[in-house]
Amino acid sequence: MTDTSHHGTPKEADKERPLSAARAIGAAIDQLSELLRLPVESVSSCERAEDGAWQLSVEVLELSRIPDTTSLLASYDVELDPAGELLGYRRTRRYERGRADRR
């Protein structure tokens, strides 16, 4: 049996601990892919804001084609609250897998 008299419940302890980057990435992938019903390819950026919220850039496979280099991907900006719940997202870019950004 867990003693919770001095430290609160284990769930309360988890709420006090800041969400790690790895857990924020996992939460973003799970929630965005569930909402869009599309597979997430990768997370290209992840940073924590001063208020503890998370801002991520997530790459999603929107249309699979053959050959794979012509498949359509999209970049989404995703925001999570400090606990890892999705606050919002928006598509910022759509591109073919085989096309590099121009600099």
Helices and strands as residue ranges (DSSP letters): H 10-16, H 21-36, E 40-48, E 54-63, G 68-70, E 72-80, E 86-96
